[in-house]
């Protein structure tokens, strides 16, 4: 028997609210997150982290040194917010 069939959703919801109101911080957070949504997490990465990751991906894929540098330059452009390519990259 599936859990959905074994548990009455209304009874479960009432119990969750009851426990939350009794002070369960975990259930209070759960209810808040369900109503308001979880906060967006911000991740900080450095320029060097991006370049290192691009170099590692290029190595893993067997790119030539020239193609690796082209990929690094493209990544640097994206990090700076641009996506233009120059004639020398062709």
Backbone bond lengths (Angstrom), bond angles and torsions (degrees), N, CA, C in turn:
res aa  C-N    CA-C-N  psi(-1)  N-CA   C-N-CA  omega(-1)  CA-C   N-CA-C  phi
1 X - - - 1.446 - - 1.532 108.45 -
2 X 1.312 116.56 133.10 1.462 121.93 179.83 1.517 110.15 -74.05
3 X 1.306 115.73 152.82 1.467 121.62 179.73 1.523 110.80 -57.05
4 X 1.346 116.75 -39.14 1.473 120.36 179.57 1.520 111.71 -56.79
5 X 1.314 115.91 -37.19 1.473 120.15 -178.72 1.524 111.79 -79.68
6 X 1.319 117.17 -27.43 1.465 121.60 -175.35 1.520 113.12 -83.91
7 X 1.338 117.50 -23.05 1.464 120.69 -174.64 1.522 110.12 -119.09
8 X 1.324 115.40 130.94 1.462 120.49 175.39 1.521 107.91 -77.46
9 X 1.338 116.82 121.29 1.462 121.44 -175.22 1.518 112.42 -60.63
10 X 1.299 117.40 -39.17 1.470 120.65 -179.61 1.520 110.36 -65.79
11 X 1.309 117.09 -43.74 1.464 121.34 179.48 1.528 109.78 -63.15
12 X 1.318 116.62 -42.84 1.453 120.62 178.63 1.525 110.94 -62.19
13 X 1.332 117.14 -46.97 1.464 121.07 179.76 1.525 110.73 -60.89
14 X 1.318 117.24 -42.28 1.460 120.47 179.06 1.527 111.03 -62.73
15 X 1.330 116.89 -38.81 1.466 121.03 -179.96 1.530 110.58 -68.57
16 X 1.319 116.81 -40.49 1.466 120.72 178.14 1.524 109.69 -61.04
17 X 1.318 117.45 -46.09 1.470 121.48 179.05 1.523 110.32 -63.61
18 X 1.309 116.45 -42.95 1.470 120.73 -179.96 1.531 110.70 -59.44
19 X 1.324 116.75 -46.87 1.469 120.23 -179.91 1.527 111.37 -67.58
20 X 1.315 116.88 -37.27 1.460 120.56 177.66 1.526 110.20 -63.10
21 X 1.318 116.17 -44.71 1.462 120.59 180.00 1.527 111.59 -67.39
22 X 1.335 116.65 -22.86 1.463 120.78 177.91 1.530 111.11 -82.17
23 X 1.334 116.87 -2.54 1.458 119.71 174.33 1.513 116.36 114.51
24 X 1.310 119.62 6.77 1.462 120.42 178.67 1.529 109.62 -70.52
25 X 1.334 115.31 106.68 1.466 119.75 -178.97 1.525 111.27 -62.75
26 X 1.306 117.14 -36.45 1.468 121.16 179.59 1.523 110.48 -61.57
27 X 1.303 116.94 -46.48 1.462 120.02 -179.28 1.520 111.84 -73.02
28 X 1.334 117.68 -32.57 1.463 119.86 174.28 1.529 110.25 -61.15
29 X 1.339 115.99 -45.74 1.463 120.32 178.43 1.530 110.38 -63.19
30 X 1.327 116.80 -41.47 1.464 121.28 179.37 1.529 110.73 -59.37
31 X 1.318 116.70 -47.96 1.468 120.72 -179.61 1.522 110.46 -64.24
32 X 1.332 116.74 -44.49 1.470 120.65 179.42 1.529 110.43 -59.93
33 X 1.334 116.12 -46.26 1.468 119.84 179.94 1.525 111.65 -63.09
34 X 1.312 117.57 -35.02 1.469 120.72 178.94 1.526 111.16 -70.16
35 X 1.321 116.42 -33.64 1.468 120.12 -179.07 1.530 111.09 -82.41
36 X 1.335 116.45 -48.86 1.462 121.61 -173.74 1.525 113.62 -95.44
37 X 1.311 116.74 -20.66 1.458 120.42 -174.47 1.514 109.96 91.01
38 X 1.310 115.59 148.88 1.463 120.30 179.31 1.531 109.38 -70.11
39 X 1.330 116.91 145.73 1.467 118.66 177.96 1.518 110.66 -67.24
40 X 1.324 115.43 148.55 1.449 121.08 177.45 1.522 108.92 -69.96
41 X 1.325 115.70 134.81 1.456 119.24 177.96 1.516 108.82 -92.79
42 X 1.296 114.71 137.72 1.457 120.33 179.69 1.525 108.48 -103.85
43 X 1.313 115.42 131.79 1.461 120.55 179.02 1.519 108.55 -117.93
44 X 1.298 115.43 128.18 1.458 120.84 179.05 1.523 108.36 -102.08
45 X 1.323 115.69 128.93 1.457 120.54 173.25 1.516 107.77 -130.05
46 X 1.298 115.91 147.28 1.459 119.62 -177.94 1.520 110.79 -91.46
47 X 1.314 114.68 163.52 1.461 121.88 175.43 1.530 109.37 -55.51
48 X 1.329 116.31 -44.86 1.466 120.81 -179.27 1.527 111.92 -62.35
49 X 1.350 116.67 -36.72 1.466 120.36 177.40 1.528 110.77 -61.52
50 X 1.325 116.06 -43.08 1.466 120.97 -179.33 1.522 109.99 -64.35
51 X 1.319 116.84 -47.71 1.466 121.14 -178.07 1.526 110.24 -63.08
52 X 1.318 117.25 -43.49 1.469 120.91 178.56 1.528 111.05 -60.98
53 X 1.321 116.45 -42.08 1.466 120.66 179.23 1.533 110.66 -64.72
54 X 1.325 117.56 -41.86 1.471 121.31 178.16 1.522 110.02 -62.77
55 X 1.327 116.91 -44.97 1.469 119.98 178.79 1.530 111.43 -61.35
56 X 1.327 116.93 -41.36 1.462 120.48 -179.90 1.530 110.72 -66.43
57 X 1.331 116.66 -42.07 1.464 119.97 178.25 1.526 110.59 -63.17
58 X 1.326 116.71 -40.94 1.470 120.78 178.98 1.527 110.01 -62.71
59 X 1.330 116.62 -43.96 1.463 120.98 178.78 1.531 110.39 -62.36
60 X 1.348 116.55 -45.46 1.464 121.07 -179.64 1.519 112.07 -60.70
61 X 1.323 116.53 -30.18 1.469 121.23 -178.38 1.528 112.99 -94.33
62 X 1.328 116.64 0.33 1.454 121.07 176.96 1.518 114.86 73.31
63 X 1.324 118.36 28.67 1.460 121.06 179.39 1.530 110.47 -69.29
64 X 1.309 115.08 148.60 1.463 120.75 176.27 1.527 108.84 -68.42
65 X 1.326 117.78 162.49 1.471 119.59 176.83 1.526 112.33 -57.53
66 X 1.335 116.38 -38.02 1.473 119.65 179.47 1.532 110.89 -65.17
67 X 1.331 116.67 -44.68 1.464 119.97 179.20 1.527 111.17 -67.48
68 X 1.325 115.83 -34.05 1.464 119.74 177.21 1.525 110.00 -62.41
69 X 1.329 117.01 -46.58 1.464 120.54 179.86 1.528 110.83 -65.02
70 X 1.320 117.22 -36.02 1.466 120.87 176.63 1.541 109.82 -62.92
71 X 1.326 115.91 -42.00 1.467 120.35 178.49 1.527 110.84 -65.94
72 X 1.325 116.61 -39.23 1.471 120.88 178.31 1.526 110.02 -63.44
73 X 1.336 116.73 -45.28 1.470 119.53 178.82 1.523 111.31 -61.60
74 X 1.325 116.90 -40.52 1.470 120.55 178.35 1.528 110.44 -63.48
75 X 1.330 116.52 -41.49 1.465 120.34 178.57 1.526 110.78 -64.52
76 X 1.330 116.21 -40.82 1.466 119.54 178.39 1.521 111.06 -62.12
77 X 1.319 117.06 -39.55 1.472 120.77 176.94 1.528 110.47 -61.89
78 X 1.335 116.44 -43.42 1.470 119.84 -179.84 1.519 111.17 -65.48
79 X 1.334 116.96 -39.41 1.462 120.89 179.30 1.523 110.08 -62.60
80 X 1.321 116.06 -37.45 1.462 120.27 179.13 1.524 112.02 -77.64
81 X 1.326 117.28 -8.61 1.464 120.49 177.34 1.506 114.37 99.12
82 X 1.287 118.39 1.34 1.461 120.98 178.36 1.511 110.59 -104.69
83 X 1.300 116.36 162.79 1.458 119.47 176.54 1.524 110.75 -136.89
84 X 1.333 115.46 19.06 1.462 119.16 -177.52 1.518 109.56 -77.24
85 X 1.306 117.13 153.55 1.447 121.24 173.71 1.510 108.02 -123.77
86 X 1.307 115.50 147.62 1.454 119.57 -178.84 1.506 110.90 -100.05
87 X 1.313 117.05 165.61 1.454 121.82 -179.20 1.513 110.36 -63.23
88 X 1.333 118.26 -29.44 1.466 120.15 -179.46 1.523 112.93 -70.71
89 X 1.342 117.21 -16.21 1.459 121.11 178.48 1.515 112.07 -81.35
90 X 1.307 118.01 -13.43 1.460 121.09 -176.38 1.497 111.87 -78.53
